[in-house]
C-alpha cells in the first residue's frame, strides 16, 4: 500500500488508525517508527483484535471520536466483518478466492497490488 495514499488521506482531514490483531507493544513501536498514524488499536493480552473483535474496537473508537463512518484497509478473510460495515473498502494483495468473496459481499473501493 502506498504511503502517498495515507498522506493524501490525512491531508483531507481523515484520521488514520493502525488497527491490528498484533500485540500493542509491536503496533505502537511500528506506529512511532513510521509516524503516519493518529492512533493505534491493537491486541493487549485480554482482547484479541481479529475479525469481529477488531470491528467492535473500530466501532467503539468511531463512537468515542464522533465519527459516523470509517474506511478500512485489510488483506485477509478475517477482515470480512469489518469490510461489511465500512463505508469504503480497500484491500491489499488479495488472493483470488478473497477477491471473489469480496465481489459478492463487499466490493472493493480500491485494490492495492504488491509492488
Phi, psi and omega per residue, in radians:
X1 nan 2.607 -3.012
X2 -1.517 2.334 3.033
X3 -1.177 -0.415 3.069
X4 -1.109 -0.732 3.117
X5 -1.034 -0.783 3.129
X6 -1.126 -0.764 3.126
X7 -1.076 -0.750 3.122
X8 -1.131 -0.686 3.129
X9 -1.100 -0.805 3.122
X10 -1.147 -0.632 3.135
X11 -1.124 -0.469 3.089
X12 -1.406 0.018 3.104
X13 1.576 0.176 3.119
X14 -1.467 2.524 3.022
X15 -1.381 2.448 3.084
X16 -2.044 2.062 -3.042
X17 -2.073 2.287 3.007
X18 -1.441 1.937 3.113
X19 -1.999 2.013 -3.004
X20 -2.510 2.657 3.038
X21 -1.416 -0.157 3.085
X22 -1.128 2.786 3.133
X23 -1.124 2.543 -3.089
X24 -1.013 -0.611 3.136
X25 -1.039 -0.805 3.124
X26 -1.197 -0.802 -3.080
X27 -1.083 -0.771 -3.134
X28 -1.188 -0.603 3.075
X29 -1.117 -0.777 3.104
X30 -1.107 -0.787 -3.131
X31 -1.051 -0.726 3.097
X32 -1.117 -0.652 -3.099
X33 -1.210 -0.820 -3.064
X34 -1.481 -0.385 3.025
X35 0.929 0.785 3.095
X36 -2.259 0.108 -3.115
X37 -1.926 2.485 3.086
X38 -1.440 -0.532 -3.125
X39 -2.676 2.943 3.113
X40 -2.285 2.302 2.964
X41 -2.056 2.140 -3.064
X42 -2.620 2.857 3.063
X43 -1.129 2.606 -3.049
X44 -2.360 0.310 -3.116
X45 1.632 -0.469 3.074
X46 -1.864 -0.618 -3.112
X47 -2.108 2.151 3.090
X48 -1.669 1.995 -3.110
X49 -1.569 1.172 3.040
X50 -2.136 2.418 3.082
X51 1.051 -2.149 -3.077
X52 -1.088 -0.615 3.094
X53 -1.062 -0.695 3.101
X54 -1.200 -0.729 3.099
X55 -0.998 -0.808 -3.138
X56 -1.080 -0.684 3.116
X57 -1.164 -0.706 3.114
X58 -1.137 -0.783 3.131
X59 -1.092 -0.705 3.100
X60 -1.130 -0.721 3.107
X61 -1.058 -0.815 3.137
X62 -1.050 -0.763 3.137
X63 -1.105 -0.771 -3.140
X64 -1.094 -0.536 -3.078
X65 -1.823 0.157 3.094
X66 1.166 0.576 -3.132
X67 -1.712 2.235 -3.084
X68 -1.414 -0.376 -3.102
X69 -2.688 2.992 3.093
X70 -2.567 2.685 2.979
X71 -1.809 2.710 -3.106
X72 -2.440 2.355 3.059
X73 -1.943 2.169 -3.138
X74 -2.524 -3.088 -3.073
X75 -2.584 0.195 -3.015
X76 -2.527 2.810 3.089
X77 -0.981 -0.574 3.142
X78 -1.076 -0.304 -3.136
X79 -1.475 -0.114 -3.091
X80 -0.950 -0.807 3.137
X81 -1.055 -0.545 -3.138
X82 -1.299 -0.844 3.117
X83 -1.018 -0.629 -3.122
X84 -1.118 -0.381 3.128
X85 -1.811 -0.155 -3.072
X86 -1.373 2.574 3.085
X87 -1.376 -0.466 3.065
X88 -2.353 2.373 -3.023
X89 -2.029 2.042 3.111
X90 -2.086 2.458 -3.137
X91 -2.338 2.495 -3.137
X92 -1.931 2.186 3.061
X93 0.777 1.002 -3.090
X94 -1.245 2.523 2.998
X95 -1.242 2.784 3.093
X96 -0.987 -0.694 -3.116
X97 -1.197 -0.691 3.089
X98 -1.094 -0.773 -3.129
X99 -1.094 -0.662 3.100
X100 -1.096 -0.783 3.127
X101 -1.124 -0.757 -3.136
X102 -1.082 -0.731 -3.129
X103 -1.012 -0.574 3.135
X104 -1.438 -0.681 -2.965
X105 -1.761 -0.656 -3.046
X106 -2.747 1.382 -3.049
X107 -0.958 2.350 -3.107
X108 -1.143 2.435 2.982
X109 -1.270 -0.690 3.135
X110 -2.682 2.513 3.083
X111 -1.974 2.134 3.065
X112 -1.663 2.097 3.123
X113 -1.590 2.739 3.074
X114 -1.196 2.666 3.095
X115 -1.397 nan nan
